[in-house]
Amino acid sequence: MPYSNLNELPDSVKNVLPEHAQDIYKEAFNSAWDQYDTPEERRDNADREETAHRVAWAAVKQKYEKGDDGKWHQKGD
């Protein structure tokens, strides 16, 4: 289900990503939830929620990367 605020994000997102990255995740997830509403639009027989999570992580990884310290940092920092 779409997320209305950052507090609703899964712990696996809230506990590892900086706030800006969480915003990216939430917006990408919600957009993908709407875009991939029918099974024909998804790959590998993935369900709607799984597809939305994959899209959201891909969006985060465009701007952020996991550093050697194990934390997520904005690319270029």
PDB file of N, H, CA, C and O in Angstrom:
ATOM      1  N   MET A   1       0.834  -1.172   0.000  1.00  0.00           N
ATOM      2  CA  MET A   1       0.000   0.000   0.000  1.00  0.00           C
ATOM      3  C   MET A   1       0.889   1.249   0.000  1.00  0.00           C
ATOM      4  O   MET A   1       1.975   1.241   0.579  1.00  0.00           O
ATOM      5  N   PRO A   2       0.435   2.293  -0.635  1.00  0.00           N
ATOM      6  CA  PRO A   2       1.215   3.528  -0.664  1.00  0.00           C
ATOM      7  C   PRO A   2       1.451   4.093   0.737  1.00  0.00           C
ATOM      8  O   PRO A   2       0.684   3.842   1.667  1.00  0.00           O
ATOM      9  N   TYR A   3       2.516   4.848   0.857  1.00  0.00           N
ATOM     10  H   TYR A   3       3.139   5.052   0.102  1.00  0.00           H
ATOM     11  CA  TYR A   3       2.890   5.441   2.135  1.00  0.00           C
ATOM     12  C   TYR A   3       2.522   6.923   2.134  1.00  0.00           C
ATOM     13  O   TYR A   3       2.818   7.637   1.176  1.00  0.00           O
ATOM     14  N   SER A   4       1.881   7.381   3.199  1.00  0.00           N
ATOM     15  H   SER A   4       1.641   6.801   3.977  1.00  0.00           H
ATOM     16  CA  SER A   4       1.510   8.801   3.272  1.00  0.00           C
ATOM     17  C   SER A   4       2.565   9.633   3.999  1.00  0.00           C
ATOM     18  O   SER A   4       2.612  10.852   3.832  1.00  0.00           O
ATOM     19  N   ASN A   5       3.417   8.982   4.808  1.00  0.00           N
ATOM     20  H   ASN A   5       3.379   7.992   4.943  1.00  0.00           H
ATOM     21  CA  ASN A   5       4.490   9.713   5.471  1.00  0.00           C
ATOM     22  C   ASN A   5       5.665   8.772   5.749  1.00  0.00           C
ATOM     23  O   ASN A   5       5.544   7.556   5.602  1.00  0.00           O
ATOM     24  N   LEU A   6       6.784   9.338   6.146  1.00  0.00           N
ATOM     25  H   LEU A   6       6.882  10.326   6.266  1.00  0.00           H
ATOM     26  CA  LEU A   6       8.009   8.557   6.337  1.00  0.00           C
ATOM     27  C   LEU A   6       7.906   7.566   7.493  1.00  0.00           C
ATOM     28  O   LEU A   6       8.572   6.531   7.480  1.00  0.00           O
ATOM     29  N   ASN A   7       7.087   7.867   8.480  1.00  0.00           N
ATOM     30  H   ASN A   7       6.545   8.708   8.491  1.00  0.00           H
ATOM     31  CA  ASN A   7       6.934   6.961   9.623  1.00  0.00           C
ATOM     32  C   ASN A   7       6.333   5.620   9.229  1.00  0.00           C
ATOM     33  O   ASN A   7       6.501   4.633   9.945  1.00  0.00           O
ATOM     34  N   GLU A   8       5.643   5.572   8.112  1.00  0.00           N
ATOM     35  H   GLU A   8       5.507   6.374   7.530  1.00  0.00           H
ATOM     36  CA  GLU A   8       5.000   4.342   7.658  1.00  0.00           C
ATOM     37  C   GLU A   8       5.953   3.428   6.882  1.00  0.00           C
ATOM     38  O   GLU A   8       5.625   2.268   6.632  1.00  0.00           O
ATOM     39  N   LEU A   9       7.117   3.932   6.501  1.00  0.00           N
ATOM     40  H   LEU A   9       7.384   4.875   6.704  1.00  0.00           H
ATOM     41  CA  LEU A   9       8.063   3.130   5.723  1.00  0.00           C
ATOM     42  C   LEU A   9       8.521   1.921   6.527  1.00  0.00           C
ATOM     43  O   LEU A   9       8.519   1.955   7.758  1.00  0.00           O
ATOM     44  N   PRO A  10       8.912   0.855   5.840  1.00  0.00           N
ATOM     45  CA  PRO A  10       9.416  -0.320   6.551  1.00  0.00           C
ATOM     46  C   PRO A  10      10.678   0.035   7.353  1.00  0.00           C
ATOM     47  O   PRO A  10      11.431   0.932   6.974  1.00  0.00           O
ATOM     48  N   ASP A  11      10.892  -0.672   8.451  1.00  0.00           N
ATOM     49  H   ASP A  11      10.280  -1.401   8.759  1.00  0.00           H
ATOM     50  CA  ASP A  11      12.085  -0.439   9.267  1.00  0.00           C
ATOM     51  C   ASP A  11      13.360  -0.607   8.457  1.00  0.00           C
ATOM     52  O   ASP A  11      14.353   0.073   8.714  1.00  0.00           O
ATOM     53  N   SER A  12      13.341  -1.503   7.486  1.00  0.00           N
ATOM     54  H   SER A  12      12.535  -2.056   7.277  1.00  0.00           H
ATOM     55  CA  SER A  12      14.524  -1.742   6.655  1.00  0.00           C
ATOM     56  C   SER A  12      14.881  -0.529   5.810  1.00  0.00           C
ATOM     57  O   SER A  12      15.986  -0.451   5.274  1.00  0.00           O
ATOM     58  N   VAL A  13      13.973   0.403   5.688  1.00  0.00           N
ATOM     59  H   VAL A  13      13.076   0.340   6.123  1.00  0.00           H
ATOM     60  CA  VAL A  13      14.222   1.656   4.981  1.00  0.00           C
ATOM     61  C   VAL A  13      14.501   2.763   5.995  1.00  0.00           C
ATOM     62  O   VAL A  13      15.497   3.478   5.883  1.00  0.00           O
ATOM     63  N   LYS A  14      13.621   2.901   6.984  1.00  0.00           N
ATOM     64  H   LYS A  14      12.812   2.321   7.075  1.00  0.00           H
ATOM     65  CA  LYS A  14      13.752   3.972   7.974  1.00  0.00           C
ATOM     66  C   LYS A  14      15.065   3.891   8.754  1.00  0.00           C
ATOM     67  O   LYS A  14      15.662   4.919   9.075  1.00  0.00           O
ATOM     68  N   ASN A  15      15.505   2.692   9.052  1.00  0.00           N
ATOM     69  H   ASN A  15      15.020   1.857   8.791  1.00  0.00           H
ATOM     70  CA  ASN A  15      16.671   2.532   9.916  1.00  0.00           C
ATOM     71  C   ASN A  15      18.001   2.651   9.187  1.00  0.00           C
ATOM     72  O   ASN A  15      19.049   2.688   9.833  1.00  0.00           O
ATOM     73  N   VAL A  16      17.988   2.713   7.865  1.00  0.00           N
ATOM     74  H   VAL A  16      17.137   2.683   7.340  1.00  0.00           H
ATOM     75  CA  VAL A  16      19.265   2.747   7.143  1.00  0.00           C
ATOM     76  C   VAL A  16      19.441   3.962   6.241  1.00  0.00           C
ATOM     77  O   VAL A  16      20.574   4.342   5.947  1.00  0.00           O
ATOM     78  N   LEU A  17      18.363   4.574   5.800  1.00  0.00           N
ATOM     79  H   LEU A  17      17.442   4.266   6.039  1.00  0.00           H
ATOM     80  CA  LEU A  17      18.480   5.673   4.838  1.00  0.00           C
ATOM     81  C   LEU A  17      18.346   7.037   5.511  1.00  0.00           C
ATOM     82  O   LEU A  17      17.559   7.195   6.445  1.00  0.00           O
ATOM     83  N   PRO A  18      19.112   8.022   5.039  1.00  0.00           N
ATOM     84  CA  PRO A  18      18.906   9.391   5.509  1.00  0.00           C
ATOM     85  C   PRO A  18      17.515   9.883   5.095  1.00  0.00           C
ATOM     86  O   PRO A  18      16.886   9.302   4.210  1.00  0.00           O
ATOM     87  N   GLU A  19      17.051  10.931   5.724  1.00  0.00           N
ATOM     88  H   GLU A  19      17.562  11.402   6.443  1.00  0.00           H
ATOM     89  CA  GLU A  19      15.682  11.412   5.496  1.00  0.00           C
ATOM     90  C   GLU A  19      15.408  11.738   4.032  1.00  0.00           C
ATOM     91  O   GLU A  19      14.349  11.381   3.516  1.00  0.00           O
ATOM     92  N   HIS A  20      16.332  12.402   3.357  1.00  0.00           N
ATOM     93  H   HIS A  20      17.192  12.691   3.776  1.00  0.00           H
ATOM     94  CA  HIS A  20      16.115  12.742   1.943  1.00  0.00           C
ATOM     95  C   HIS A  20      15.956  11.479   1.101  1.00  0.00           C
ATOM     96  O   HIS A  20      15.111  11.427   0.208  1.00  0.00           O
ATOM     97  N   ALA A  21      16.763  10.470   1.382  1.00  0.00           N
ATOM     98  H   ALA A  21      17.450  10.512   2.108  1.00  0.00           H
ATOM     99  CA  ALA A  21      16.656   9.204   0.657  1.00  0.00           C
ATOM    100  C   ALA A  21      15.326   8.516   0.967  1.00  0.00           C
ATOM    101  O   ALA A  21      14.751   7.859   0.100  1.00  0.00           O
ATOM    102  N   GLN A  22      14.845   8.663   2.179  1.00  0.00           N
ATOM    103  H   GLN A  22      15.312   9.197   2.883  1.00  0.00           H
ATOM    104  CA  GLN A  22      13.533   8.110   2.527  1.00  0.00           C
ATOM    105  C   GLN A  22      12.431   8.803   1.729  1.00  0.00           C
ATOM    106  O   GLN A  22      11.478   8.160   1.290  1.00  0.00           O
ATOM    107  N   ASP A  23      12.565  10.110   1.545  1.00  0.00           N
ATOM    108  H   ASP A  23      13.339  10.633   1.901  1.00  0.00           H
ATOM    109  CA  ASP A  23      11.593  10.843   0.718  1.00  0.00           C
ATOM    110  C   ASP A  23      11.588  10.301  -0.712  1.00  0.00           C
ATOM    111  O   ASP A  23      10.528  10.081  -1.298  1.00  0.00           O
ATOM    112  N   ILE A  24      12.771  10.092  -1.259  1.00  0.00           N
ATOM    113  H   ILE A  24      13.632  10.270  -0.783  1.00  0.00           H
ATOM    114  CA  ILE A  24      12.892   9.537  -2.611  1.00  0.00           C
ATOM    115  C   ILE A  24      12.214   8.172  -2.662  1.00  0.00           C
ATOM    116  O   ILE A  24      11.442   7.886  -3.578  1.00  0.00           O
ATOM    117  N   TYR A  25      12.507   7.336  -1.677  1.00  0.00           N
ATOM    118  H   TYR A  25      13.133   7.568  -0.933  1.00  0.00           H
ATOM    119  CA  TYR A  25      11.943   5.986  -1.613  1.00  0.00           C
ATOM    120  C   TYR A  25      10.412   6.051  -1.593  1.00  0.00           C
ATOM    121  O   TYR A  25       9.744   5.361  -2.363  1.00  0.00           O
ATOM    122  N   LYS A  26       9.872   6.876  -0.715  1.00  0.00           N
ATOM    123  H   LYS A  26      10.415   7.436  -0.089  1.00  0.00           H
ATOM    124  CA  LYS A  26       8.415   6.973  -0.567  1.00  0.00           C
ATOM    125  C   LYS A  26       7.753   7.424  -1.865  1.00  0.00           C
ATOM    126  O   LYS A  26       6.765   6.832  -2.301  1.00  0.00           O
ATOM    127  N   GLU A  27       8.292   8.463  -2.476  1.00  0.00           N
ATOM    128  H   GLU A  27       9.094   8.944  -2.122  1.00  0.00           H
ATOM    129  CA  GLU A  27       7.701   8.988  -3.708  1.00  0.00           C
ATOM    130  C   GLU A  27       7.801   7.973  -4.851  1.00  0.00           C
ATOM    131  O   GLU A  27       6.851   7.800  -5.615  1.00  0.00           O
ATOM    132  N   ALA A  28       8.948   7.307  -4.965  1.00  0.00           N
ATOM    133  H   ALA A  28       9.719   7.447  -4.344  1.00  0.00           H
ATOM    134  CA  ALA A  28       9.119   6.309  -6.028  1.00  0.00           C
ATOM    135  C   ALA A  28       8.203   5.111  -5.795  1.00  0.00           C
ATOM    136  O   ALA A  28       7.602   4.593  -6.736  1.00  0.00           O
ATOM    137  N   PHE A  29       8.098   4.674  -4.545  1.00  0.00           N
ATOM    138  H   PHE A  29       8.586   5.095  -3.780  1.00  0.00           H
ATOM    139  CA  PHE A  29       7.211   3.551  -4.224  1.00  0.00           C
ATOM    140  C   PHE A  29       5.772   3.883  -4.606  1.00  0.00           C
ATOM    141  O   PHE A  29       5.102   3.102  -5.281  1.00  0.00           O
ATOM    142  N   ASN A  30       5.311   5.043  -4.171  1.00  0.00           N
ATOM    143  H   ASN A  30       5.856   5.678  -3.623  1.00  0.00           H
ATOM    144  CA  ASN A  30       3.918   5.432  -4.444  1.00  0.00           C
ATOM    145  C   ASN A  30       3.645   5.555  -5.938  1.00  0.00           C
ATOM    146  O   ASN A  30       2.582   5.159  -6.415  1.00  0.00           O
ATOM    147  N   SER A  31       4.599   6.100  -6.667  1.00  0.00           N
ATOM    148  H   SER A  31       5.463   6.422  -6.280  1.00  0.00           H
ATOM    149  CA  SER A  31       4.443   6.225  -8.114  1.00  0.00           C
ATOM    150  C   SER A  31       4.393   4.845  -8.774  1.00  0.00           C
ATOM    151  O   SER A  31       3.549   4.591  -9.633  1.00  0.00           O
ATOM    152  N   ALA A  32       5.295   3.968  -8.369  1.00  0.00           N
ATOM    153  H   ALA A  32       5.981   4.174  -7.671  1.00  0.00           H
ATOM    154  CA  ALA A  32       5.326   2.612  -8.938  1.00  0.00           C
ATOM    155  C   ALA A  32       4.069   1.835  -8.564  1.00  0.00           C
ATOM    156  O   ALA A  32       3.572   1.041  -9.362  1.00  0.00           O
ATOM    157  N   TRP A  33       3.558   2.054  -7.368  1.00  0.00           N
ATOM    158  H   TRP A  33       3.963   2.699  -6.719  1.00  0.00           H
ATOM    159  CA  TRP A  33       2.328   1.385  -6.935  1.00  0.00           C
ATOM    160  C   TRP A  33       1.191   1.708  -7.914  1.00  0.00           C
ATOM    161  O   TRP A  33       0.401   0.838  -8.279  1.00  0.00           O
ATOM    162  N   ASP A  34       1.130   2.967  -8.325  1.00  0.00           N
ATOM    163  H   ASP A  34       1.772   3.674  -8.028  1.00  0.00           H
ATOM    164  CA  ASP A  34       0.093   3.381  -9.271  1.00  0.00           C
ATOM    165  C   ASP A  34       0.385   2.878 -10.684  1.00  0.00           C
ATOM    166  O   ASP A  34      -0.519   2.440 -11.395  1.00  0.00           O
ATOM    167  N   GLN A  35       1.639   2.946 -11.074  1.00  0.00           N
ATOM    168  H   GLN A  35       2.373   3.303 -10.496  1.00  0.00           H
ATOM    169  CA  GLN A  35       2.020   2.604 -12.444  1.00  0.00           C
ATOM    170  C   GLN A  35       1.904   1.114 -12.738  1.00  0.00           C
ATOM    171  O   GLN A  35       1.477   0.733 -13.828  1.00  0.00           O
ATOM    172  N   TYR A  36       2.273   0.278 -11.796  1.00  0.00           N
ATOM    173  H   TYR A  36       2.620   0.587 -10.911  1.00  0.00           H
ATOM    174  CA  TYR A  36       2.308  -1.170 -12.030  1.00  0.00           C
ATOM    175  C   TYR A  36       1.138  -1.875 -11.351  1.00  0.00           C
ATOM    176  O   TYR A  36       1.322  -2.868 -10.647  1.00  0.00           O
ATOM    177  N   ASP A  37      -0.048  -1.359 -11.568  1.00  0.00           N
ATOM    178  H   ASP A  37      -0.198  -0.553 -12.141  1.00  0.00           H
ATOM    179  CA  ASP A  37      -1.214  -1.912 -10.887  1.00  0.00           C
ATOM    180  C   ASP A  37      -1.717  -3.219 -11.488  1.00  0.00           C
ATOM    181  O   ASP A  37      -2.415  -3.968 -10.804  1.00  0.00           O
ATOM    182  N   THR A  38      -1.392  -3.517 -12.732  1.00  0.00           N
ATOM    183  H   THR A  38      -0.825  -2.908 -13.288  1.00  0.00           H
ATOM    184  CA  THR A  38      -1.840  -4.778 -13.323  1.00  0.00           C
ATOM    185  C   THR A  38      -0.652  -5.728 -13.522  1.00  0.00           C
ATOM    186  O   THR A  38       0.458  -5.276 -13.805  1.00  0.00           O
ATOM    187  N   PRO A  39      -0.873  -7.029 -13.378  1.00  0.00           N
ATOM    188  CA  PRO A  39       0.221  -8.004 -13.507  1.00  0.00           C
ATOM    189  C   PRO A  39       0.941  -7.940 -14.854  1.00  0.00           C
ATOM    190  O   PRO A  39       2.131  -8.245 -14.927  1.00  0.00           O
ATOM    191  N   GLU A  40       0.253  -7.556 -15.899  1.00  0.00           N
ATOM    192  H   GLU A  40      -0.714  -7.308 -15.840  1.00  0.00           H
ATOM    193  CA  GLU A  40       0.865  -7.492 -17.228  1.00  0.00           C
ATOM    194  C   GLU A  40       1.983  -6.445 -17.289  1.00  0.00           C
ATOM    195  O   GLU A  40       2.869  -6.534 -18.140  1.00  0.00           O
ATOM    196  N   GLU A  41       1.946  -5.474 -16.407  1.00  0.00           N
ATOM    197  H   GLU A  41       1.227  -5.402 -15.716  1.00  0.00           H
ATOM    198  CA  GLU A  41       2.939  -4.397 -16.402  1.00  0.00           C
ATOM    199  C   GLU A  41       4.174  -4.733 -15.563  1.00  0.00           C
ATOM    200  O   GLU A  41       5.140  -3.970 -15.546  1.00  0.00           O
ATOM    201  N   ARG A  42       4.145  -5.871 -14.871  1.00  0.00           N
ATOM    202  H   ARG A  42       3.360  -6.491 -14.885  1.00  0.00           H
ATOM    203  CA  ARG A  42       5.250  -6.236 -13.976  1.00  0.00           C
ATOM    204  C   ARG A  42       6.060  -7.377 -14.567  1.00  0.00           C
ATOM    205  O   ARG A  42       5.573  -8.133 -15.408  1.00  0.00           O
ATOM    206  N   ARG A  43       7.311  -7.492 -14.112  1.00  0.00           N
ATOM    207  H   ARG A  43       7.706  -6.879 -13.429  1.00  0.00           H
ATOM    208  CA  ARG A  43       8.207  -8.550 -14.587  1.00  0.00           C
ATOM    209  C   ARG A  43       8.267  -9.717 -13.609  1.00  0.00           C
ATOM    210  O   ARG A  43       7.975  -9.571 -12.422  1.00  0.00           O
ATOM    211  N   ASP A  44       8.641 -10.847 -14.121  1.00  0.00           N
ATOM    212  H   ASP A  44       8.878 -10.965 -15.085  1.00  0.00           H
ATOM    213  CA  ASP A  44       8.956 -12.022 -13.292  1.00  0.00           C
ATOM    214  C   ASP A  44       7.834 -12.436 -12.342  1.00  0.00           C
ATOM    215  O   ASP A  44       8.099 -12.942 -11.252  1.00  0.00           O
ATOM    216  N   ASN A  45       6.605 -12.228 -12.742  1.00  0.00           N
ATOM    217  H   ASN A  45       6.389 -11.817 -13.628  1.00  0.00           H
ATOM    218  CA  ASN A  45       5.463 -12.588 -11.903  1.00  0.00           C
ATOM    219  C   ASN A  45       5.512 -11.953 -10.518  1.00  0.00           C
ATOM    220  O   ASN A  45       4.931 -12.482  -9.570  1.00  0.00           O
ATOM    221  N   ALA A  46       6.195 -10.834 -10.400  1.00  0.00           N
ATOM    222  H   ALA A  46       6.667 -10.404 -11.170  1.00  0.00           H
ATOM    223  CA  ALA A  46       6.299 -10.139  -9.119  1.00  0.00           C
ATOM    224  C   ALA A  46       4.956  -9.530  -8.752  1.00  0.00           C
ATOM    225  O   ALA A  46       4.192  -9.116  -9.625  1.00  0.00           O
ATOM    226  N   ASP A  47       4.674  -9.480  -7.462  1.00  0.00           N
ATOM    227  H   ASP A  47       5.294  -9.817  -6.753  1.00  0.00           H
ATOM    228  CA  ASP A  47       3.424  -8.837  -7.061  1.00  0.00           C
ATOM    229  C   ASP A  47       3.616  -7.320  -7.047  1.00  0.00           C
ATOM    230  O   ASP A  47       4.731  -6.818  -7.184  1.00  0.00           O
ATOM    231  N   ARG A  48       2.542  -6.630  -6.884  1.00  0.00           N
ATOM    232  H   ARG A  48       1.635  -7.038  -6.773  1.00  0.00           H
ATOM    233  CA  ARG A  48       2.545  -5.170  -6.989  1.00  0.00           C
ATOM    234  C   ARG A  48       3.468  -4.522  -5.950  1.00  0.00           C
ATOM    235  O   ARG A  48       4.233  -3.612  -6.269  1.00  0.00           O
ATOM    236  N   GLU A  49       3.388  -4.997  -4.718  1.00  0.00           N
ATOM    237  H   GLU A  49       2.766  -5.736  -4.458  1.00  0.00           H
ATOM    238  CA  GLU A  49       4.206  -4.413  -3.654  1.00  0.00           C
ATOM    239  C   GLU A  49       5.692  -4.673  -3.886  1.00  0.00           C
ATOM    240  O   GLU A  49       6.514  -3.772  -3.718  1.00  0.00           O
ATOM    241  N   GLU A  50       6.033  -5.889  -4.268  1.00  0.00           N
ATOM    242  H   GLU A  50       5.365  -6.620  -4.404  1.00  0.00           H
ATOM    243  CA  GLU A  50       7.436  -6.228  -4.543  1.00  0.00           C
ATOM    244  C   GLU A  50       8.000  -5.342  -5.655  1.00  0.00           C
ATOM    245  O   GLU A  50       9.121  -4.844  -5.556  1.00  0.00           O
ATOM    246  N   THR A  51       7.218  -5.155  -6.700  1.00  0.00           N
ATOM    247  H   THR A  51       6.307  -5.559  -6.780  1.00  0.00           H
ATOM    248  CA  THR A  51       7.644  -4.302  -7.811  1.00  0.00           C
ATOM    249  C   THR A  51       7.863  -2.869  -7.342  1.00  0.00           C
ATOM    250  O   THR A  51       8.853  -2.238  -7.713  1.00  0.00           O
ATOM    251  N   ALA A  52       6.959  -2.360  -6.542  1.00  0.00           N
ATOM    252  H   ALA A  52       6.155  -2.872  -6.241  1.00  0.00           H
ATOM    253  CA  ALA A  52       7.078  -0.987  -6.049  1.00  0.00           C
ATOM    254  C   ALA A  52       8.324  -0.826  -5.179  1.00  0.00           C
ATOM    255  O   ALA A  52       9.005   0.196  -5.265  1.00  0.00           O
ATOM    256  N   HIS A  53       8.633  -1.822  -4.342  1.00  0.00           N
ATOM    257  H   HIS A  53       8.080  -2.653  -4.272  1.00  0.00           H
ATOM    258  CA  HIS A  53       9.846  -1.759  -3.519  1.00  0.00           C
ATOM    259  C   HIS A  53      11.100  -1.785  -4.398  1.00  0.00           C
ATOM    260  O   HIS A  53      12.055  -1.055  -4.134  1.00  0.00           O
ATOM    261  N   ARG A  54      11.102  -2.609  -5.423  1.00  0.00           N
ATOM    262  H   ARG A  54      10.326  -3.202  -5.637  1.00  0.00           H
ATOM    263  CA  ARG A  54      12.260  -2.658  -6.333  1.00  0.00           C
ATOM    264  C   ARG A  54      12.484  -1.306  -7.013  1.00  0.00           C
ATOM    265  O   ARG A  54      13.614  -0.824  -7.103  1.00  0.00           O
ATOM    266  N   VAL A  55      11.412  -0.713  -7.481  1.00  0.00           N
ATOM    267  H   VAL A  55      10.495  -1.104  -7.408  1.00  0.00           H
ATOM    268  CA  VAL A  55      11.509   0.592  -8.137  1.00  0.00           C
ATOM    269  C   VAL A  55      12.006   1.646  -7.143  1.00  0.00           C
ATOM    270  O   VAL A  55      12.841   2.483  -7.487  1.00  0.00           O
ATOM    271  N   ALA A  56      11.497   1.604  -5.930  1.00  0.00           N
ATOM    272  H   ALA A  56      10.819   0.924  -5.651  1.00  0.00           H
ATOM    273  CA  ALA A  56      11.888   2.585  -4.916  1.00  0.00           C
ATOM    274  C   ALA A  56      13.374   2.482  -4.585  1.00  0.00           C
ATOM    275  O   ALA A  56      14.057   3.502  -4.492  1.00  0.00           O
ATOM    276  N   TRP A  57      13.888   1.252  -4.404  1.00  0.00           N
ATOM    277  H   TRP A  57      13.334   0.423  -4.479  1.00  0.00           H
ATOM    278  CA  TRP A  57      15.318   1.081  -4.130  1.00  0.00           C
ATOM    279  C   TRP A  57      16.153   1.543  -5.318  1.00  0.00           C
ATOM    280  O   TRP A  57      17.211   2.143  -5.129  1.00  0.00           O
ATOM    281  N   ALA A  58      15.697   1.274  -6.530  1.00  0.00           N
ATOM    282  H   ALA A  58      14.837   0.786  -6.683  1.00  0.00           H
ATOM    283  CA  ALA A  58      16.438   1.716  -7.716  1.00  0.00           C
ATOM    284  C   ALA A  58      16.505   3.241  -7.760  1.00  0.00           C
ATOM    285  O   ALA A  58      17.531   3.805  -8.140  1.00  0.00           O
ATOM    286  N   ALA A  59      15.429   3.904  -7.379  1.00  0.00           N
ATOM    287  H   ALA A  59      14.596   3.446  -7.070  1.00  0.00           H
ATOM    288  CA  ALA A  59      15.415   5.366  -7.357  1.00  0.00           C
ATOM    289  C   ALA A  59      16.401   5.903  -6.322  1.00  0.00           C
ATOM    290  O   ALA A  59      17.117   6.869  -6.589  1.00  0.00           O
ATOM    291  N   VAL A  60      16.441   5.292  -5.161  1.00  0.00           N
ATOM    292  H   VAL A  60      15.859   4.508  -4.944  1.00  0.00           H
ATOM    293  CA  VAL A  60      17.385   5.710  -4.118  1.00  0.00           C
ATOM    294  C   VAL A  60      18.818   5.537  -4.613  1.00  0.00           C
ATOM    295  O   VAL A  60      19.660   6.411  -4.407  1.00  0.00           O
ATOM    296  N   LYS A  61      19.091   4.418  -5.260  1.00  0.00           N
ATOM    297  H   LYS A  61      18.407   3.708  -5.428  1.00  0.00           H
ATOM    298  CA  LYS A  61      20.451   4.111  -5.695  1.00  0.00           C
ATOM    299  C   LYS A  61      20.939   5.022  -6.822  1.00  0.00           C
ATOM    300  O   LYS A  61      22.133   5.040  -7.122  1.00  0.00           O
ATOM    301  N   GLN A  62      20.039   5.776  -7.446  1.00  0.00           N
ATOM    302  H   GLN A  62      19.070   5.762  -7.201  1.00  0.00           H
ATOM    303  CA  GLN A  62      20.463   6.759  -8.437  1.00  0.00           C
ATOM    304  C   GLN A  62      21.152   7.947  -7.770  1.00  0.00           C
ATOM    305  O   GLN A  62      22.031   8.569  -8.367  1.00  0.00           O
ATOM    306  N   LYS A  63      20.762   8.262  -6.546  1.00  0.00           N
ATOM    307  H   LYS A  63      20.048   7.757  -6.061  1.00  0.00           H
ATOM    308  CA  LYS A  63      21.290   9.435  -5.842  1.00  0.00           C
ATOM    309  C   LYS A  63      22.163   9.084  -4.638  1.00  0.00           C
ATOM    310  O   LYS A  63      22.965   9.906  -4.194  1.00  0.00           O
ATOM    311  N   TYR A  64      22.015   7.883  -4.116  1.00  0.00           N
ATOM    312  H   TYR A  64      21.364   7.216  -4.477  1.00  0.00           H
ATOM    313  CA  TYR A  64      22.730   7.476  -2.900  1.00  0.00           C
ATOM    314  C   TYR A  64      23.491   6.183  -3.135  1.00  0.00           C
ATOM    315  O   TYR A  64      23.140   5.380  -4.000  1.00  0.00           O
ATOM    316  N   GLU A  65      24.549   6.001  -2.338  1.00  0.00           N
ATOM    317  H   GLU A  65      24.834   6.653  -1.636  1.00  0.00           H
ATOM    318  CA  GLU A  65      25.299   4.752  -2.378  1.00  0.00           C
ATOM    319  C   GLU A  65      25.715   4.395  -0.959  1.00  0.00           C
ATOM    320  O   GLU A  65      25.868   5.258  -0.094  1.00  0.00           O
ATOM    321  N   LYS A  66      25.890   3.109  -0.750  1.00  0.00           N
ATOM    322  H   LYS A  66      25.765   2.408  -1.452  1.00  0.00           H
ATOM    323  CA  LYS A  66      26.299   2.638   0.565  1.00  0.00           C
ATOM    324  C   LYS A  66      27.812   2.782   0.664  1.00  0.00           C
ATOM    325  O   LYS A  66      28.546   2.273  -0.184  1.00  0.00           O
ATOM    326  N   GLY A  67      28.272   3.471   1.692  1.00  0.00           N
ATOM    327  H   GLY A  67      27.676   3.884   2.381  1.00  0.00           H
ATOM    328  CA  GLY A  67      29.689   3.727   1.858  1.00  0.00           C
ATOM    329  C   GLY A  67      30.410   2.586   2.567  1.00  0.00           C
ATOM    330  O   GLY A  67      29.790   1.629   3.031  1.00  0.00           O
ATOM    331  N   ASP A  68      31.720   2.710   2.639  1.00  0.00           N
ATOM    332  H   ASP A  68      32.223   3.487   2.262  1.00  0.00           H
ATOM    333  CA  ASP A  68      32.537   1.714   3.328  1.00  0.00           C
ATOM    334  C   ASP A  68      32.191   1.629   4.813  1.00  0.00           C
ATOM    335  O   ASP A  68      32.454   0.619   5.466  1.00  0.00           O
ATOM    336  N   ASP A  69      31.599   2.698   5.333  1.00  0.00           N
ATOM    337  H   ASP A  69      31.386   3.519   4.803  1.00  0.00           H
ATOM    338  CA  ASP A  69      31.201   2.717   6.741  1.00  0.00           C
ATOM    339  C   ASP A  69      29.856   2.022   6.974  1.00  0.00           C
ATOM    340  O   ASP A  69      29.378   1.943   8.106  1.00  0.00           O
ATOM    341  N   GLY A  70      29.248   1.518   5.888  1.00  0.00           N
ATOM    342  H   GLY A  70      29.636   1.582   4.968  1.00  0.00           H
ATOM    343  CA  GLY A  70      27.981   0.808   6.005  1.00  0.00           C
ATOM    344  C   GLY A  70      26.764   1.718   5.989  1.00  0.00           C
ATOM    345  O   GLY A  70      25.631   1.241   6.055  1.00  0.00           O
ATOM    346  N   LYS A  71      26.988   3.027   5.903  1.00  0.00           N
ATOM    347  H   LYS A  71      27.909   3.415   5.849  1.00  0.00           H
ATOM    348  CA  LYS A  71      25.880   3.985   5.876  1.00  0.00           C
ATOM    349  C   LYS A  71      25.658   4.473   4.447  1.00  0.00           C
ATOM    350  O   LYS A  71      26.567   4.434   3.617  1.00  0.00           O
ATOM    351  N   TRP A  72      24.442   4.933   4.172  1.00  0.00           N
ATOM    352  H   TRP A  72      23.704   4.965   4.845  1.00  0.00           H
ATOM    353  CA  TRP A  72      24.091   5.454   2.855  1.00  0.00           C
ATOM    354  C   TRP A  72      24.451   6.932   2.773  1.00  0.00           C
ATOM    355  O   TRP A  72      24.120   7.711   3.667  1.00  0.00           O
ATOM    356  N   HIS A  73      25.129   7.308   1.702  1.00  0.00           N
ATOM    357  H   HIS A  73      25.398   6.675   0.976  1.00  0.00           H
ATOM    358  CA  HIS A  73      25.577   8.675   1.477  1.00  0.00           C
ATOM    359  C   HIS A  73      25.146   9.135   0.094  1.00  0.00           C
ATOM    360  O   HIS A  73      25.071   8.343  -0.846  1.00  0.00           O
ATOM    361  N   GLN A  74      24.866  10.423  -0.015  1.00  0.00           N
ATOM    362  H   GLN A  74      24.927  11.066   0.748  1.00  0.00           H
ATOM    363  CA  GLN A  74      24.526  10.978  -1.314  1.00  0.00           C
ATOM    364  C   GLN A  74      25.751  10.871  -2.217  1.00  0.00           C
ATOM    365  O   GLN A  74      26.868  11.166  -1.791  1.00  0.00           O
ATOM    366  N   LYS A  75      25.545  10.457  -3.441  1.00  0.00           N
ATOM    367  H   LYS A  75      24.638  10.217  -3.787  1.00  0.00           H
ATOM    368  CA  LYS A  75      26.656  10.313  -4.378  1.00  0.00           C
ATOM    369  C   LYS A  75      27.315  11.671  -4.583  1.00  0.00           C
ATOM    370  O   LYS A  75      26.645  12.698  -4.688  1.00  0.00           O
ATOM    371  N   GLY A  76      28.635  11.648  -4.637  1.00  0.00           N
ATOM    372  H   GLY A  76      29.179  10.814  -4.552  1.00  0.00           H
ATOM    373  CA  GLY A  76      29.381  12.872  -4.828  1.00  0.00           C
ATOM    374  C   GLY A  76      29.819  13.523  -3.525  1.00  0.00           C
ATOM    375  O   GLY A  76      30.580  14.490  -3.547  1.00  0.00           O
ATOM    376  N   ASP A  77      29.355  13.015  -2.398  1.00  0.00           N
ATOM    377  H   ASP A  77      28.736  12.229  -2.380  1.00  0.00           H
ATOM    378  CA  ASP A  77      29.779  13.570  -1.092  1.00  0.00           C
ATOM    379  C   ASP A  77      31.115  12.991  -0.675  1.00  0.00           C
ATOM    380  O   ASP A  77      31.632  13.335   0.388  1.00  0.00           O
TER     381      ASP A  77
END
